């Protein structure tokens, strides 16, 4: 009898864990058989690689790199119209190739291809990268490829073919009006494969001002969804983007392909496996400026307020 029970349980779990498609942990049920993040390597072997993303950035273990100067954002102010769609696991917006990034020790100039987001459950923790273990409510990824490539799949075959900018969101007491073009379309794309026209928007309006983008982290990693290709230069910024709680909750009203709420669409952090994470030292520049002011004040015999 005991052997029969064990056999039945084993059969149950083998059925429950079976699946050919990938999903997030929040989607996994025995009714919806899919490969959760710990089994993504069953879908694509690259997901079991040694340079996977996202990661937990331990700030005290990062190294300052003087070559990580402020990035040069070209045509990020460019106003464009596009389509916003529910691709079954996120919200995605295509970007015309007018906007580029360079500098900051990037090996090339990269042109924007698309942006998408990862979030939690109704404003709860949902970012993919974490800072010293802290998970933010949401994370924006702006995906770029080297300017001479014409499609992302080709760029991904280059070990440095793709550059992704990562931005964290934080809850704010006020509405971020710059995000209304996106928030207002979410209801119309609730179902998987739903799409809608996105009225005039620019990449610049979605992120902090350029002068507030001097402090960032850099490491080499991968896509955070299957196939998890390890061809990504990651730049993760310290300064956050404010959204109201209501704006954050609006993303949780989208649906996965099975009609369940699209929540928790983030991959857990992956092992560093000996990789080094670098810091631009942008905050160090600010500290140095403060020290300079103090030094000048001392030289002039002035006292600074506490």
C-alpha positions in Angstrom: 0.0 0.0 0.0 2.8 2.4 0.9 4.6 1.7 -2.3 1.3 2.4 -4.2 0.9 5.8 -2.5 4.5 6.7 -3.3 4.0 5.7 -6.9 0.8 7.8 -7.2 2.5 10.8 -5.6 5.5 10.4 -8.0 3.1 10.3 -10.9 1.2 13.4 -9.7 4.4 15.4 -9.4 5.8 14.3 -12.7 2.5 15.4 -14.4 2.4 18.6 -12.4 6.0 19.6 -13.3 5.7 18.7 -16.9 5.5 21.3 -19.6 7.0 22.6 -22.8 6.6 26.4 -22.5 8.2 28.7 -19.9 6.4 30.7 -17.3 7.0 32.8 -14.2 6.6 31.3 -10.7 3.4 33.3 -10.3 1.9 31.4 -13.2 2.8 27.9 -12.2 -0.1 25.6 -11.1 -0.8 22.0 -11.8 -3.6 23.2 -14.1 -1.2 25.3 -16.0 1.8 23.0 -16.7 4.8 25.1 -17.6 8.5 25.4 -16.8 9.0 27.9 -14.0 12.3 29.9 -13.8 14.2 27.1 -12.0 13.5 24.9 -15.1 14.1 27.4 -17.9 17.2 25.5 -18.9 14.8 22.8 -20.0 13.4 25.2 -22.5 16.7 26.7 -23.5 20.1 25.4 -22.2 21.5 28.9 -22.2 19.3 29.7 -19.2 21.6 27.5 -17.2 24.7 29.5 -18.2 27.3 31.1 -16.0 26.6 34.8 -16.9 22.8 35.0 -16.3 20.7 38.0 -15.4 19.3 39.5 -13.3 21.6 39.7 -10.3 21.6 41.1 -6.8 24.0 44.1 -6.8 26.0 44.1 -3.5 27.2 47.7 -3.5 30.1 47.2 -1.1 31.5 44.6 -3.5 31.3 46.8 -6.6 34.4 48.4 -8.0 34.6 52.0 -9.1 35.6 52.3 -12.8 36.7 55.7 -14.0 35.9 54.7 -17.6 32.2 54.6 -16.7 31.6 58.2 -17.6 28.1 59.6 -18.2 26.3 58.0 -21.2 25.6 60.1 -24.2 21.9 59.9 -25.1 21.2 60.9 -28.7 17.6 61.6 -29.8 16.1 60.3 -26.6 14.0 63.5 -26.8 12.7 62.3 -30.2 8.9 62.1 -30.2 7.6 58.9 -31.8 4.4 56.9 -32.2 4.3 53.2 -31.7 2.3 50.2 -30.8 2.1 49.0 -27.2 1.3 45.3 -26.8 0.8 42.6 -24.2 3.2 39.9 -25.4 2.0 37.3 -22.9 4.6 38.0 -20.3 5.1 41.8 -20.3 4.1 45.1 -21.9 6.4 45.9 -24.8 6.8 49.0 -27.0 8.8 49.1 -30.2 11.1 52.1 -30.6 12.3 53.6 -33.9 16.1 53.4 -34.4 16.6 57.1 -34.0 17.5 57.0 -30.3 21.1 55.8 -29.5 23.4 55.5 -26.5 27.2 55.7 -26.5 30.1 56.5 -24.1 30.3 55.1 -20.6 32.9 52.6 -21.8 30.4 50.9 -24.1 32.3 49.3 -27.0 30.1 50.8 -29.7 27.1 53.0 -30.3 23.8 51.2 -29.7 20.3 52.0 -31.1 17.1 51.5 -29.2 14.9 48.6 -30.3 12.2 48.3 -27.7 11.3 48.7 -24.0 9.4 46.5 -21.6 8.7 46.2 -17.9 8.7 43.7 -15.0 6.6 44.2 -11.9 5.2 42.5 -8.8 1.6 42.2 -7.5 -0.4 45.4 -7.2 2.7 47.6 -6.4 4.5 44.9 -4.4 8.1 43.9 -5.0 8.7 43.2 -8.7 12.0 44.4 -10.0 14.3 41.9 -11.6 17.6 43.3 -10.3 18.0 44.0 -6.6 20.3 46.4 -4.7 21.7 44.9 -1.5 18.7 42.6 -1.5 16.1 45.3 -1.9 13.5 44.6 -4.6 11.8 47.6 -6.1 8.1 47.6 -7.3 9.0 47.6 -11.0 11.8 47.8 -13.5 12.1 49.2 -16.9 14.4 47.7 -19.6 15.3 49.7 -22.7 16.9 47.3 -25.1 19.5 48.4 -27.6 21.6 46.7 -30.3 24.8 47.8 -32.0 24.0 50.3 -34.7 25.2 48.2 -37.7 22.8 45.3 -36.9 19.4 45.3 -38.5 17.7 42.8 -36.2 18.0 41.7 -32.6 18.5 38.0 -33.3 21.6 38.8 -35.3 22.9 41.2 -32.6 22.4 38.5 -29.9 25.0 36.3 -31.7 27.6 39.0 -30.9 28.9 38.6 -27.3 28.6 42.4 -26.9 25.8 42.9 -29.4 23.1 44.1 -27.0 23.1 46.8 -24.3 20.1 47.1 -21.9 19.5 50.0 -19.6 17.7 49.1 -16.4 15.7 51.6 -14.3 13.9 51.1 -11.0 10.6 52.5 -10.0 9.5 53.7 -6.5 6.1 54.6 -5.1 5.2 58.2 -5.1 2.4 60.1 -3.5 1.6 61.9 -6.7 0.8 60.7 -10.3 3.6 60.8 -12.8 1.9 62.5 -15.7 4.6 61.6 -18.1 3.5 58.0 -17.9 -0.2 58.7 -18.7 0.2 57.7 -22.4 1.2 54.2 -21.3 -1.1 53.8 -18.2 -4.1 54.9 -20.2 -3.7 52.2 -22.8 -3.3 49.2 -20.4 -7.0 48.4 -20.1 -7.2 48.0 -23.9 -4.4 45.5 -24.0 -5.4 43.4 -21.0 -5.5 40.1 -22.9 -2.4 38.4 -24.4 -1.6 39.7 -27.9 -3.7 42.7 -27.2 -2.2 45.8 -28.8 -3.0 49.5 -29.1 -1.6 52.6 -30.7 0.6 54.6 -28.3 0.3 58.3 -28.8 3.3 60.5 -29.0 6.0 59.7 -26.5 9.7 59.9 -26.0 12.2 57.8 -24.2 13.5 60.8 -22.3 10.1 61.4 -20.6 10.1 57.9 -19.2 13.5 58.1 -17.4 15.2 60.5 -15.0 16.8 63.6 -16.5 20.2 63.1 -18.0 22.0 65.0 -15.3 20.6 62.4 -12.8 22.0 59.4 -14.7 25.6 59.7 -13.8 25.5 57.0 -11.1 25.1 53.4 -12.4 26.2 49.8 -12.2 27.7 47.9 -15.1 28.2 44.1 -15.6 28.0 41.5 -18.4 25.0 39.3 -18.4 22.1 37.9 -20.3 18.5 38.3 -21.4 16.2 37.7 -18.5 13.7 35.6 -20.4 14.4 32.5 -22.5 16.6 32.1 -24.5 18.7 33.8 -21.8 21.4 34.7 -24.4 24.6 35.9 -22.7 25.2 38.8 -25.0 24.1 41.7 -22.9 26.0 44.6 -21.4 23.9 45.8 -18.5 23.7 49.3 -17.2 21.5 49.6 -14.1 20.9 53.1 -12.8 20.7 54.2 -9.2 18.2 57.0 -9.5 14.6 55.8 -9.5 11.4 56.7 -11.4 8.4 57.8 -9.4 4.9 56.3 -10.0 1.8 56.5 -7.9 0.5 53.4 -6.2 -2.5 53.5 -8.6 -0.2 53.6 -11.6 1.8 50.7 -10.4 -1.4 48.7 -9.7 -2.6 49.3 -13.2 0.0 46.9 -14.6 -1.3 44.1 -12.4 -4.7 44.3 -14.3 -3.1 42.8 -17.4 -3.5 39.1 -18.0 -1.2 36.2 -18.9 -2.4 34.0 -21.8 -4.5 31.9 -19.5 -6.5 34.9 -18.3 -4.8 34.9 -14.9 -3.5 38.3 -13.6 -0.1 39.3 -15.0 1.7 39.7 -11.7 5.2 38.7 -10.5 6.6 38.7 -14.1 10.2 38.8 -12.9 13.0 36.3 -12.9 14.7 35.6 -9.6 18.3 36.8 -9.2 21.0 34.6 -10.6 24.5 33.6 -9.3 27.3 36.0 -10.1 29.7 33.1 -10.7 32.8 35.2 -10.2 31.6 38.2 -12.3 32.7 41.7 -11.2 30.1 44.5 -11.0 31.4 48.0 -11.6 30.2 51.3 -10.4 30.4 54.6 -12.3 31.3 56.6 -9.2 28.7 59.2 -9.9 27.8 59.5 -6.2 31.5 59.8 -5.4 31.7 62.9 -7.7 28.8 64.4 -5.7 30.6 63.7 -2.4 33.8 65.2 -3.8 31.9 68.3 -4.8 30.6 68.7 -1.2 34.2 68.3 0.1 35.4 70.9 -2.3 32.7 73.3 -1.0 33.8 72.6 2.6 37.5 73.1 1.7 36.7 76.5 0.0 34.7 77.6 3.0 37.5 76.7 5.3 40.0 78.6 3.2 37.7 81.7 3.3 37.2 81.3 7.0 33.5 80.7 6.6 31.4 78.3 8.7 28.9 75.9 7.0 25.5 75.3 8.5 25.0 71.9 10.2 
